[in-house]
């Protein structure tokens, strides 16, 4: 039998949405080459992960989505969507970058702006999943908790927080550490996952 308990997350969603919109608006640059930065979409409704085919929303942990400039994932329009970051979004994106794909926007679950649950199952702790459009934030602005005792749907995960303080608190409570988006490289991720 699983046991669910809530942790405190009292930030207003409106603040999070405003921050995402503000950041997204800045990504377009200036001048005649301004590009419209797409907003995150809702990932519910049986969408299958572009990296592995799992149904998004049926598994624990953070979700993500990537809008590409001149390319799109196989089988549907942008964005590419994922039910895991460590084994889905980041590996997929690193592979597409090698092929010359350019991302317009990358969004991930923002655990600073959602009321998340931690669930105990079979002696392990898992974090809830969220698929609504307003639960996503700019991946490049997140602080990620790594090496914690809290898992995502595929095990070892990267838990994103827009608030550095929220990330530090979560890491402290759950035996983890934090990294910035810029620290997550192909090599770093390979090393991280090899320690599973």
PyMOL CGO cylinders between C-alpha atoms (Angstrom):
from pymol import cmd
from pymol.cgo import CYLINDER

trace = [
    CYLINDER, 0.00, 0.00, 0.00, 1.47, 3.37, -0.94, 0.3, 1, 1, 1, 1, 1, 1,
    CYLINDER, 1.47, 3.37, -0.94, 1.62, 6.26, 1.45, 0.3, 1, 1, 1, 1, 1, 1,
    CYLINDER, 1.62, 6.26, 1.45, 1.36, 9.83, 0.19, 0.3, 1, 1, 1, 1, 1, 1,
    CYLINDER, 1.36, 9.83, 0.19, 2.30, 12.99, 2.04, 0.3, 1, 1, 1, 1, 1, 1,
    CYLINDER, 2.30, 12.99, 2.04, 2.53, 16.59, 0.98, 0.3, 1, 1, 1, 1, 1, 1,
    CYLINDER, 2.53, 16.59, 0.98, 5.46, 18.95, 1.24, 0.3, 1, 1, 1, 1, 1, 1,
    CYLINDER, 5.46, 18.95, 1.24, 5.15, 22.71, 1.40, 0.3, 1, 1, 1, 1, 1, 1,
    CYLINDER, 5.15, 22.71, 1.40, 5.07, 24.56, -1.88, 0.3, 1, 1, 1, 1, 1, 1,
    CYLINDER, 5.07, 24.56, -1.88, 3.08, 27.75, -1.49, 0.3, 1, 1, 1, 1, 1, 1,
    CYLINDER, 3.08, 27.75, -1.49, 4.36, 29.84, -4.38, 0.3, 1, 1, 1, 1, 1, 1,
    CYLINDER, 4.36, 29.84, -4.38, 1.56, 31.25, -6.46, 0.3, 1, 1, 1, 1, 1, 1,
    CYLINDER, 1.56, 31.25, -6.46, 1.24, 29.71, -9.89, 0.3, 1, 1, 1, 1, 1, 1,
    CYLINDER, 1.24, 29.71, -9.89, 0.57, 33.15, -11.32, 0.3, 1, 1, 1, 1, 1, 1,
    CYLINDER, 0.57, 33.15, -11.32, 4.06, 34.25, -10.27, 0.3, 1, 1, 1, 1, 1, 1,
    CYLINDER, 4.06, 34.25, -10.27, 5.60, 31.19, -11.92, 0.3, 1, 1, 1, 1, 1, 1,
    CYLINDER, 5.60, 31.19, -11.92, 3.63, 31.70, -15.12, 0.3, 1, 1, 1, 1, 1, 1,
    CYLINDER, 3.63, 31.70, -15.12, 4.62, 35.35, -15.22, 0.3, 1, 1, 1, 1, 1, 1,
    CYLINDER, 4.62, 35.35, -15.22, 8.28, 34.45, -14.77, 0.3, 1, 1, 1, 1, 1, 1,
    CYLINDER, 8.28, 34.45, -14.77, 8.15, 31.85, -17.55, 0.3, 1, 1, 1, 1, 1, 1,
    CYLINDER, 8.15, 31.85, -17.55, 6.43, 34.28, -19.89, 0.3, 1, 1, 1, 1, 1, 1,
    CYLINDER, 6.43, 34.28, -19.89, 8.96, 36.99, -19.10, 0.3, 1, 1, 1, 1, 1, 1,
    CYLINDER, 8.96, 36.99, -19.10, 11.93, 34.69, -19.68, 0.3, 1, 1, 1, 1, 1, 1,
    CYLINDER, 11.93, 34.69, -19.68, 10.42, 33.24, -22.83, 0.3, 1, 1, 1, 1, 1, 1,
    CYLINDER, 10.42, 33.24, -22.83, 9.88, 36.73, -24.21, 0.3, 1, 1, 1, 1, 1, 1,
    CYLINDER, 9.88, 36.73, -24.21, 13.55, 37.56, -23.68, 0.3, 1, 1, 1, 1, 1, 1,
    CYLINDER, 13.55, 37.56, -23.68, 14.78, 34.52, -25.61, 0.3, 1, 1, 1, 1, 1, 1,
    CYLINDER, 14.78, 34.52, -25.61, 13.75, 36.00, -28.95, 0.3, 1, 1, 1, 1, 1, 1,
    CYLINDER, 13.75, 36.00, -28.95, 16.48, 38.67, -29.03, 0.3, 1, 1, 1, 1, 1, 1,
    CYLINDER, 16.48, 38.67, -29.03, 16.09, 41.98, -30.80, 0.3, 1, 1, 1, 1, 1, 1,
    CYLINDER, 16.09, 41.98, -30.80, 15.77, 43.31, -34.31, 0.3, 1, 1, 1, 1, 1, 1,
    CYLINDER, 15.77, 43.31, -34.31, 14.16, 41.93, -37.44, 0.3, 1, 1, 1, 1, 1, 1,
    CYLINDER, 14.16, 41.93, -37.44, 15.01, 38.32, -36.63, 0.3, 1, 1, 1, 1, 1, 1,
    CYLINDER, 15.01, 38.32, -36.63, 12.74, 38.14, -33.59, 0.3, 1, 1, 1, 1, 1, 1,
    CYLINDER, 12.74, 38.14, -33.59, 11.17, 34.71, -33.25, 0.3, 1, 1, 1, 1, 1, 1,
    CYLINDER, 11.17, 34.71, -33.25, 7.96, 33.99, -31.44, 0.3, 1, 1, 1, 1, 1, 1,
    CYLINDER, 7.96, 33.99, -31.44, 8.89, 31.75, -28.52, 0.3, 1, 1, 1, 1, 1, 1,
    CYLINDER, 8.89, 31.75, -28.52, 6.21, 29.08, -28.09, 0.3, 1, 1, 1, 1, 1, 1,
    CYLINDER, 6.21, 29.08, -28.09, 4.53, 28.59, -24.74, 0.3, 1, 1, 1, 1, 1, 1,
    CYLINDER, 4.53, 28.59, -24.74, 4.59, 25.17, -23.03, 0.3, 1, 1, 1, 1, 1, 1,
    CYLINDER, 4.59, 25.17, -23.03, 1.67, 22.87, -23.75, 0.3, 1, 1, 1, 1, 1, 1,
    CYLINDER, 1.67, 22.87, -23.75, -0.33, 20.42, -21.65, 0.3, 1, 1, 1, 1, 1, 1,
    CYLINDER, -0.33, 20.42, -21.65, 1.22, 16.95, -21.90, 0.3, 1, 1, 1, 1, 1, 1,
    CYLINDER, 1.22, 16.95, -21.90, -1.79, 14.97, -20.68, 0.3, 1, 1, 1, 1, 1, 1,
    CYLINDER, -1.79, 14.97, -20.68, -4.06, 12.93, -22.92, 0.3, 1, 1, 1, 1, 1, 1,
    CYLINDER, -4.06, 12.93, -22.92, -1.99, 9.84, -23.58, 0.3, 1, 1, 1, 1, 1, 1,
    CYLINDER, -1.99, 9.84, -23.58, 0.99, 11.45, -25.29, 0.3, 1, 1, 1, 1, 1, 1,
    CYLINDER, 0.99, 11.45, -25.29, 3.88, 9.01, -25.70, 0.3, 1, 1, 1, 1, 1, 1,
    CYLINDER, 3.88, 9.01, -25.70, 7.41, 10.00, -24.70, 0.3, 1, 1, 1, 1, 1, 1,
    CYLINDER, 7.41, 10.00, -24.70, 9.51, 10.76, -27.80, 0.3, 1, 1, 1, 1, 1, 1,
    CYLINDER, 9.51, 10.76, -27.80, 12.53, 8.99, -26.31, 0.3, 1, 1, 1, 1, 1, 1,
    CYLINDER, 12.53, 8.99, -26.31, 10.93, 5.73, -25.26, 0.3, 1, 1, 1, 1, 1, 1,
    CYLINDER, 10.93, 5.73, -25.26, 7.21, 5.56, -25.92, 0.3, 1, 1, 1, 1, 1, 1,
    CYLINDER, 7.21, 5.56, -25.92, 6.02, 5.62, -22.29, 0.3, 1, 1, 1, 1, 1, 1,
    CYLINDER, 6.02, 5.62, -22.29, 2.74, 7.44, -21.61, 0.3, 1, 1, 1, 1, 1, 1,
    CYLINDER, 2.74, 7.44, -21.61, 3.36, 10.84, -20.05, 0.3, 1, 1, 1, 1, 1, 1,
    CYLINDER, 3.36, 10.84, -20.05, 1.50, 11.33, -16.79, 0.3, 1, 1, 1, 1, 1, 1,
    CYLINDER, 1.50, 11.33, -16.79, 1.37, 7.61, -15.98, 0.3, 1, 1, 1, 1, 1, 1,
    CYLINDER, 1.37, 7.61, -15.98, 4.73, 7.66, -14.19, 0.3, 1, 1, 1, 1, 1, 1,
    CYLINDER, 4.73, 7.66, -14.19, 6.35, 9.59, -11.36, 0.3, 1, 1, 1, 1, 1, 1,
    CYLINDER, 6.35, 9.59, -11.36, 8.79, 12.45, -11.82, 0.3, 1, 1, 1, 1, 1, 1,
    CYLINDER, 8.79, 12.45, -11.82, 9.39, 15.54, -13.93, 0.3, 1, 1, 1, 1, 1, 1,
    CYLINDER, 9.39, 15.54, -13.93, 8.27, 15.90, -17.52, 0.3, 1, 1, 1, 1, 1, 1,
    CYLINDER, 8.27, 15.90, -17.52, 9.71, 18.04, -20.27, 0.3, 1, 1, 1, 1, 1, 1,
    CYLINDER, 9.71, 18.04, -20.27, 9.16, 19.42, -23.75, 0.3, 1, 1, 1, 1, 1, 1,
    CYLINDER, 9.16, 19.42, -23.75, 11.39, 20.91, -26.43, 0.3, 1, 1, 1, 1, 1, 1,
    CYLINDER, 11.39, 20.91, -26.43, 10.38, 23.16, -29.32, 0.3, 1, 1, 1, 1, 1, 1,
    CYLINDER, 10.38, 23.16, -29.32, 12.87, 23.05, -32.20, 0.3, 1, 1, 1, 1, 1, 1,
    CYLINDER, 12.87, 23.05, -32.20, 13.38, 25.81, -34.77, 0.3, 1, 1, 1, 1, 1, 1,
    CYLINDER, 13.38, 25.81, -34.77, 13.42, 23.95, -38.10, 0.3, 1, 1, 1, 1, 1, 1,
    CYLINDER, 13.42, 23.95, -38.10, 12.81, 20.34, -37.05, 0.3, 1, 1, 1, 1, 1, 1,
    CYLINDER, 12.81, 20.34, -37.05, 10.15, 18.36, -35.24, 0.3, 1, 1, 1, 1, 1, 1,
    CYLINDER, 10.15, 18.36, -35.24, 9.98, 14.92, -33.65, 0.3, 1, 1, 1, 1, 1, 1,
    CYLINDER, 9.98, 14.92, -33.65, 8.89, 11.87, -35.63, 0.3, 1, 1, 1, 1, 1, 1,
    CYLINDER, 8.89, 11.87, -35.63, 5.13, 11.48, -35.85, 0.3, 1, 1, 1, 1, 1, 1,
    CYLINDER, 5.13, 11.48, -35.85, 3.90, 14.86, -34.60, 0.3, 1, 1, 1, 1, 1, 1,
    CYLINDER, 3.90, 14.86, -34.60, 4.51, 18.60, -34.60, 0.3, 1, 1, 1, 1, 1, 1,
    CYLINDER, 4.51, 18.60, -34.60, 6.60, 20.38, -31.99, 0.3, 1, 1, 1, 1, 1, 1,
    CYLINDER, 6.60, 20.38, -31.99, 7.24, 20.08, -29.17, 0.3, 1, 1, 1, 1, 1, 1,
    CYLINDER, 7.24, 20.08, -29.17, 9.07, 16.84, -28.50, 0.3, 1, 1, 1, 1, 1, 1,
    CYLINDER, 9.07, 16.84, -28.50, 7.76, 15.58, -25.15, 0.3, 1, 1, 1, 1, 1, 1,
    CYLINDER, 7.76, 15.58, -25.15, 9.21, 13.45, -22.36, 0.3, 1, 1, 1, 1, 1, 1,
    CYLINDER, 9.21, 13.45, -22.36, 8.21, 11.70, -19.13, 0.3, 1, 1, 1, 1, 1, 1,
    CYLINDER, 8.21, 11.70, -19.13, 11.77, 11.74, -17.77, 0.3, 1, 1, 1, 1, 1, 1,
    CYLINDER, 11.77, 11.74, -17.77, 14.63, 14.21, -17.96, 0.3, 1, 1, 1, 1, 1, 1,
    CYLINDER, 14.63, 14.21, -17.96, 17.65, 12.06, -17.14, 0.3, 1, 1, 1, 1, 1, 1,
    CYLINDER, 17.65, 12.06, -17.14, 16.80, 9.27, -19.60, 0.3, 1, 1, 1, 1, 1, 1,
    CYLINDER, 16.80, 9.27, -19.60, 14.52, 11.14, -21.99, 0.3, 1, 1, 1, 1, 1, 1,
    CYLINDER, 14.52, 11.14, -21.99, 14.74, 14.88, -22.55, 0.3, 1, 1, 1, 1, 1, 1,
    CYLINDER, 14.74, 14.88, -22.55, 18.47, 15.46, -22.08, 0.3, 1, 1, 1, 1, 1, 1,
    CYLINDER, 18.47, 15.46, -22.08, 19.77, 12.44, -24.05, 0.3, 1, 1, 1, 1, 1, 1,
    CYLINDER, 19.77, 12.44, -24.05, 17.28, 13.16, -26.87, 0.3, 1, 1, 1, 1, 1, 1,
    CYLINDER, 17.28, 13.16, -26.87, 18.33, 16.81, -27.00, 0.3, 1, 1, 1, 1, 1, 1,
    CYLINDER, 18.33, 16.81, -27.00, 22.06, 16.04, -26.95, 0.3, 1, 1, 1, 1, 1, 1,
    CYLINDER, 22.06, 16.04, -26.95, 21.55, 13.64, -29.89, 0.3, 1, 1, 1, 1, 1, 1,
    CYLINDER, 21.55, 13.64, -29.89, 19.53, 16.23, -31.84, 0.3, 1, 1, 1, 1, 1, 1,
    CYLINDER, 19.53, 16.23, -31.84, 22.13, 18.93, -31.17, 0.3, 1, 1, 1, 1, 1, 1,
    CYLINDER, 22.13, 18.93, -31.17, 24.74, 16.66, -32.77, 0.3, 1, 1, 1, 1, 1, 1,
    CYLINDER, 24.74, 16.66, -32.77, 22.47, 16.52, -35.83, 0.3, 1, 1, 1, 1, 1, 1,
    CYLINDER, 22.47, 16.52, -35.83, 22.32, 20.33, -35.96, 0.3, 1, 1, 1, 1, 1, 1,
    CYLINDER, 22.32, 20.33, -35.96, 18.84, 20.82, -34.47, 0.3, 1, 1, 1, 1, 1, 1,
    CYLINDER, 18.84, 20.82, -34.47, 18.35, 24.18, -32.70, 0.3, 1, 1, 1, 1, 1, 1,
    CYLINDER, 18.35, 24.18, -32.70, 16.00, 24.50, -29.72, 0.3, 1, 1, 1, 1, 1, 1,
    CYLINDER, 16.00, 24.50, -29.72, 13.68, 27.50, -29.53, 0.3, 1, 1, 1, 1, 1, 1,
    CYLINDER, 13.68, 27.50, -29.53, 12.51, 26.64, -26.00, 0.3, 1, 1, 1, 1, 1, 1,
    CYLINDER, 12.51, 26.64, -26.00, 13.04, 23.85, -23.48, 0.3, 1, 1, 1, 1, 1, 1,
    CYLINDER, 13.04, 23.85, -23.48, 10.55, 23.47, -20.64, 0.3, 1, 1, 1, 1, 1, 1,
    CYLINDER, 10.55, 23.47, -20.64, 10.63, 21.16, -17.63, 0.3, 1, 1, 1, 1, 1, 1,
    CYLINDER, 10.63, 21.16, -17.63, 8.41, 20.61, -14.61, 0.3, 1, 1, 1, 1, 1, 1,
    CYLINDER, 8.41, 20.61, -14.61, 9.04, 23.39, -12.10, 0.3, 1, 1, 1, 1, 1, 1,
    CYLINDER, 9.04, 23.39, -12.10, 8.70, 21.90, -8.62, 0.3, 1, 1, 1, 1, 1, 1,
    CYLINDER, 8.70, 21.90, -8.62, 8.89, 25.39, -7.10, 0.3, 1, 1, 1, 1, 1, 1,
    CYLINDER, 8.89, 25.39, -7.10, 5.50, 26.26, -8.57, 0.3, 1, 1, 1, 1, 1, 1,
    CYLINDER, 5.50, 26.26, -8.57, 3.53, 23.05, -8.01, 0.3, 1, 1, 1, 1, 1, 1,
    CYLINDER, 3.53, 23.05, -8.01, 2.15, 21.42, -4.89, 0.3, 1, 1, 1, 1, 1, 1,
    CYLINDER, 2.15, 21.42, -4.89, 4.00, 18.16, -5.28, 0.3, 1, 1, 1, 1, 1, 1,
    CYLINDER, 4.00, 18.16, -5.28, 3.59, 14.88, -3.43, 0.3, 1, 1, 1, 1, 1, 1,
    CYLINDER, 3.59, 14.88, -3.43, 6.20, 12.40, -2.30, 0.3, 1, 1, 1, 1, 1, 1,
    CYLINDER, 6.20, 12.40, -2.30, 4.99, 8.80, -2.48, 0.3, 1, 1, 1, 1, 1, 1,
    CYLINDER, 4.99, 8.80, -2.48, 6.45, 5.76, -0.75, 0.3, 1, 1, 1, 1, 1, 1,
    CYLINDER, 6.45, 5.76, -0.75, 6.30, 2.51, -2.72, 0.3, 1, 1, 1, 1, 1, 1,
    CYLINDER, 6.30, 2.51, -2.72, 8.25, -0.68, -2.03, 0.3, 1, 1, 1, 1, 1, 1,
    CYLINDER, 8.25, -0.68, -2.03, 10.66, 1.16, 0.25, 0.3, 1, 1, 1, 1, 1, 1,
    CYLINDER, 10.66, 1.16, 0.25, 11.48, 3.88, -2.30, 0.3, 1, 1, 1, 1, 1, 1,
    CYLINDER, 11.48, 3.88, -2.30, 10.39, 7.53, -2.42, 0.3, 1, 1, 1, 1, 1, 1,
    CYLINDER, 10.39, 7.53, -2.42, 9.01, 8.99, -5.66, 0.3, 1, 1, 1, 1, 1, 1,
    CYLINDER, 9.01, 8.99, -5.66, 7.98, 12.52, -6.61, 0.3, 1, 1, 1, 1, 1, 1,
    CYLINDER, 7.98, 12.52, -6.61, 4.66, 13.30, -8.28, 0.3, 1, 1, 1, 1, 1, 1,
    CYLINDER, 4.66, 13.30, -8.28, 4.29, 14.08, -11.97, 0.3, 1, 1, 1, 1, 1, 1,
    CYLINDER, 4.29, 14.08, -11.97, 2.60, 17.16, -13.45, 0.3, 1, 1, 1, 1, 1, 1,
    CYLINDER, 2.60, 17.16, -13.45, 1.45, 17.65, -17.04, 0.3, 1, 1, 1, 1, 1, 1,
    CYLINDER, 1.45, 17.65, -17.04, -0.50, 20.95, -17.14, 0.3, 1, 1, 1, 1, 1, 1,
    CYLINDER, -0.50, 20.95, -17.14, 1.01, 23.73, -19.26, 0.3, 1, 1, 1, 1, 1, 1,
    CYLINDER, 1.01, 23.73, -19.26, 1.39, 26.05, -16.26, 0.3, 1, 1, 1, 1, 1, 1,
    CYLINDER, 1.39, 26.05, -16.26, 3.56, 23.53, -14.38, 0.3, 1, 1, 1, 1, 1, 1,
    CYLINDER, 3.56, 23.53, -14.38, 6.48, 24.02, -16.77, 0.3, 1, 1, 1, 1, 1, 1,
    CYLINDER, 6.48, 24.02, -16.77, 9.32, 26.52, -16.62, 0.3, 1, 1, 1, 1, 1, 1,
    CYLINDER, 9.32, 26.52, -16.62, 12.37, 27.43, -18.69, 0.3, 1, 1, 1, 1, 1, 1,
    CYLINDER, 12.37, 27.43, -18.69, 14.84, 24.55, -18.32, 0.3, 1, 1, 1, 1, 1, 1,
    CYLINDER, 14.84, 24.55, -18.32, 17.84, 26.86, -18.63, 0.3, 1, 1, 1, 1, 1, 1,
    CYLINDER, 17.84, 26.86, -18.63, 16.74, 28.83, -15.55, 0.3, 1, 1, 1, 1, 1, 1,
    CYLINDER, 16.74, 28.83, -15.55, 16.30, 25.82, -13.25, 0.3, 1, 1, 1, 1, 1, 1,
    CYLINDER, 16.30, 25.82, -13.25, 18.46, 24.48, -10.47, 0.3, 1, 1, 1, 1, 1, 1,
    CYLINDER, 18.46, 24.48, -10.47, 18.39, 20.68, -10.54, 0.3, 1, 1, 1, 1, 1, 1,
    CYLINDER, 18.39, 20.68, -10.54, 18.56, 18.39, -7.51, 0.3, 1, 1, 1, 1, 1, 1,
    CYLINDER, 18.56, 18.39, -7.51, 20.64, 15.31, -8.25, 0.3, 1, 1, 1, 1, 1, 1,
    CYLINDER, 20.64, 15.31, -8.25, 21.78, 12.22, -6.31, 0.3, 1, 1, 1, 1, 1, 1,
    CYLINDER, 21.78, 12.22, -6.31, 18.82, 12.50, -3.94, 0.3, 1, 1, 1, 1, 1, 1,
    CYLINDER, 18.82, 12.50, -3.94, 16.90, 9.63, -2.39, 0.3, 1, 1, 1, 1, 1, 1,
    CYLINDER, 16.90, 9.63, -2.39, 13.78, 10.71, -4.36, 0.3, 1, 1, 1, 1, 1, 1,
    CYLINDER, 13.78, 10.71, -4.36, 13.20, 8.96, -7.67, 0.3, 1, 1, 1, 1, 1, 1,
    CYLINDER, 13.20, 8.96, -7.67, 11.38, 9.72, -10.89, 0.3, 1, 1, 1, 1, 1, 1,
    CYLINDER, 11.38, 9.72, -10.89, 9.55, 7.24, -13.10, 0.3, 1, 1, 1, 1, 1, 1,
    CYLINDER, 9.55, 7.24, -13.10, 12.78, 5.68, -14.38, 0.3, 1, 1, 1, 1, 1, 1,
    CYLINDER, 12.78, 5.68, -14.38, 14.75, 5.82, -11.13, 0.3, 1, 1, 1, 1, 1, 1,
    CYLINDER, 14.75, 5.82, -11.13, 17.59, 8.32, -10.76, 0.3, 1, 1, 1, 1, 1, 1,
    CYLINDER, 17.59, 8.32, -10.76, 16.34, 11.71, -11.90, 0.3, 1, 1, 1, 1, 1, 1,
    CYLINDER, 16.34, 11.71, -11.90, 17.03, 15.45, -12.15, 0.3, 1, 1, 1, 1, 1, 1,
    CYLINDER, 17.03, 15.45, -12.15, 14.46, 17.39, -10.11, 0.3, 1, 1, 1, 1, 1, 1,
    CYLINDER, 14.46, 17.39, -10.11, 14.12, 21.00, -11.38, 0.3, 1, 1, 1, 1, 1, 1,
    CYLINDER, 14.12, 21.00, -11.38, 13.31, 24.04, -9.23, 0.3, 1, 1, 1, 1, 1, 1,
    CYLINDER, 13.31, 24.04, -9.23, 13.13, 27.67, -10.37, 0.3, 1, 1, 1, 1, 1, 1,
    CYLINDER, 13.13, 27.67, -10.37, 13.98, 28.76, -6.81, 0.3, 1, 1, 1, 1, 1, 1,
    CYLINDER, 13.98, 28.76, -6.81, 17.58, 28.09, -5.79, 0.3, 1, 1, 1, 1, 1, 1,
    CYLINDER, 17.58, 28.09, -5.79, 16.42, 28.07, -2.15, 0.3, 1, 1, 1, 1, 1, 1,
    CYLINDER, 16.42, 28.07, -2.15, 13.75, 25.44, -2.86, 0.3, 1, 1, 1, 1, 1, 1,
    CYLINDER, 13.75, 25.44, -2.86, 16.31, 23.27, -4.64, 0.3, 1, 1, 1, 1, 1, 1,
    CYLINDER, 16.31, 23.27, -4.64, 18.82, 23.62, -1.79, 0.3, 1, 1, 1, 1, 1, 1,
    CYLINDER, 18.82, 23.62, -1.79, 16.16, 22.78, 0.78, 0.3, 1, 1, 1, 1, 1, 1,
    CYLINDER, 16.16, 22.78, 0.78, 15.00, 19.71, -1.18, 0.3, 1, 1, 1, 1, 1, 1,
    CYLINDER, 15.00, 19.71, -1.18, 18.60, 18.54, -1.63, 0.3, 1, 1, 1, 1, 1, 1,
    CYLINDER, 18.60, 18.54, -1.63, 19.27, 18.97, 2.10, 0.3, 1, 1, 1, 1, 1, 1,
    CYLINDER, 19.27, 18.97, 2.10, 16.13, 17.06, 3.09, 0.3, 1, 1, 1, 1, 1, 1,
    CYLINDER, 16.13, 17.06, 3.09, 16.74, 14.23, 0.64, 0.3, 1, 1, 1, 1, 1, 1,
    CYLINDER, 16.74, 14.23, 0.64, 20.53, 13.69, 0.66, 0.3, 1, 1, 1, 1, 1, 1,
    CYLINDER, 20.53, 13.69, 0.66, 21.12, 15.29, -2.73, 0.3, 1, 1, 1, 1, 1, 1,
    CYLINDER, 21.12, 15.29, -2.73, 23.12, 18.09, -4.28, 0.3, 1, 1, 1, 1, 1, 1,
    CYLINDER, 23.12, 18.09, -4.28, 22.37, 20.74, -6.89, 0.3, 1, 1, 1, 1, 1, 1,
    CYLINDER, 22.37, 20.74, -6.89, 23.61, 21.56, -10.39, 0.3, 1, 1, 1, 1, 1, 1,
    CYLINDER, 23.61, 21.56, -10.39, 22.76, 24.30, -12.85, 0.3, 1, 1, 1, 1, 1, 1,
    CYLINDER, 22.76, 24.30, -12.85, 21.45, 23.67, -16.35, 0.3, 1, 1, 1, 1, 1, 1,
    CYLINDER, 21.45, 23.67, -16.35, 24.85, 24.60, -17.83, 0.3, 1, 1, 1, 1, 1, 1,
    CYLINDER, 24.85, 24.60, -17.83, 26.52, 21.84, -15.81, 0.3, 1, 1, 1, 1, 1, 1,
    CYLINDER, 26.52, 21.84, -15.81, 24.36, 19.14, -17.42, 0.3, 1, 1, 1, 1, 1, 1,
    CYLINDER, 24.36, 19.14, -17.42, 26.44, 18.06, -20.39, 0.3, 1, 1, 1, 1, 1, 1,
    CYLINDER, 26.44, 18.06, -20.39, 26.40, 14.77, -22.29, 0.3, 1, 1, 1, 1, 1, 1,
    CYLINDER, 26.40, 14.77, -22.29, 29.53, 13.67, -20.39, 0.3, 1, 1, 1, 1, 1, 1,
    CYLINDER, 29.53, 13.67, -20.39, 28.19, 14.73, -17.00, 0.3, 1, 1, 1, 1, 1, 1,
    CYLINDER, 28.19, 14.73, -17.00, 24.88, 12.91, -17.61, 0.3, 1, 1, 1, 1, 1, 1,
    CYLINDER, 24.88, 12.91, -17.61, 26.63, 9.73, -18.74, 0.3, 1, 1, 1, 1, 1, 1,
    CYLINDER, 26.63, 9.73, -18.74, 28.69, 9.73, -15.54, 0.3, 1, 1, 1, 1, 1, 1,
    CYLINDER, 28.69, 9.73, -15.54, 25.63, 10.50, -13.40, 0.3, 1, 1, 1, 1, 1, 1,
    CYLINDER, 25.63, 10.50, -13.40, 23.58, 7.66, -14.85, 0.3, 1, 1, 1, 1, 1, 1,
    CYLINDER, 23.58, 7.66, -14.85, 26.46, 5.19, -14.66, 0.3, 1, 1, 1, 1, 1, 1,
    CYLINDER, 26.46, 5.19, -14.66, 26.33, 5.49, -10.86, 0.3, 1, 1, 1, 1, 1, 1,
    CYLINDER, 26.33, 5.49, -10.86, 22.76, 4.12, -10.69, 0.3, 1, 1, 1, 1, 1, 1,
]
cmd.load_cgo(trace, "trace")
